[in-house]
Amino acid sequence: ILNVEQSPQSLHVQEGDSTNFTCSFPSSNFYALHWYRWETAKSPEALFVMTLNGDEKKKGRISATLNTKEGYSYLYIKGSQPEDSATYLCAFIGGSQGNLIFGKGTKLSVKP
Amino acid sequence: DGGITQSPKYLFRKEGQNVTLSCEQNLNHDAMYWYRQDPGQGLRLIYYSQIVNDFQKGDIAEGYSVSREKKESFPLTVTSAQKNPTAFYLCASSIEGGTEAFFGQGTRLTVV
């Protein structure tokens, strides 16, 4: 079973704080790394699909980086807002099988 | 509207009964997945299908069965052999394996 680790498990920040989370994954047989946001009572939604070592992607105040050689990805949120409160999941896709292996997620709470 | 639909949202069954969870998508996606979530755990892969009439076991397939007779449908049967069936079940689909996944709203199964 492939291991995908996310840290921290949970995070409580004040509105306006910037924050970041880590996703660690196997460095061999890499195909892609996905980030998803899962808000309470909703379905997970994709934030980023990353495939190349050194990839940096940005969507508004949220950005992500990828290091496939050492097997980690960072997700950054600049100036957190209460609406950013959600669980952030990363998913590793290895080789040609194509199935997504998820980490346990980082639960972010942003206090106004 | 295109999307992925799971039904029902809540399901109660008596111990020893088989139960089938529905997952339908009209996104014309080839790949479909079933995940299970337990408290404090991440999404764990039960089964996935890359194409019609083909599917593979995930990490926790014991006690579950699936079929993929049509592209748009991927039902999951929780059999009486599944020792701890009470959980939240999520279905997802993607254009092909490894691409961005789209999720249903989930089914919360309670076995009493």
Boltz contact constraints between the chains, C-beta under 6 A:
constraints:
  - contact:
      token1: [A, 1]
      token2: [B, 59]
      max_distance: 6.0
  - contact:
      token1: [A, 31]
      token2: [B, 98]
      max_distance: 6.0
  - contact:
      token1: [A, 32]
      token2: [B, 98]
      max_distance: 6.0
  - contact:
      token1: [A, 43]
      token2: [B, 103]
      max_distance: 6.0
  - contact:
      token1: [A, 43]
      token2: [B, 105]
      max_distance: 6.0
  - contact:
      token1: [A, 44]
      token2: [B, 103]
      max_distance: 6.0
  - contact:
      token1: [A, 46]
      token2: [B, 100]
      max_distance: 6.0
  - contact:
      token1: [A, 49]
      token2: [B, 100]
      max_distance: 6.0
  - contact:
      token1: [A, 93]
      token2: [B, 98]
      max_distance: 6.0
  - contact:
      token1: [A, 98]
      token2: [B, 97]
      max_distance: 6.0
  - contact:
      token1: [A, 98]
      token2: [B, 98]
      max_distance: 6.0
  - contact:
      token1: [A, 99]
      token2: [B, 45]
      max_distance: 6.0
  - contact:
      token1: [A, 99]
      token2: [B, 48]
      max_distance: 6.0
  - contact:
      token1: [A, 100]
      token2: [B, 101]
      max_distance: 6.0
  - contact:
      token1: [A, 102]
      token2: [B, 42]
      max_distance: 6.0
  - contact:
      token1: [A, 102]
      token2: [B, 43]
      max_distance: 6.0
  - contact:
      token1: [A, 103]
      token2: [B, 42]
      max_distance: 6.0
  - contact:
      token1: [A, 104]
      token2: [B, 42]
      max_distance: 6.0
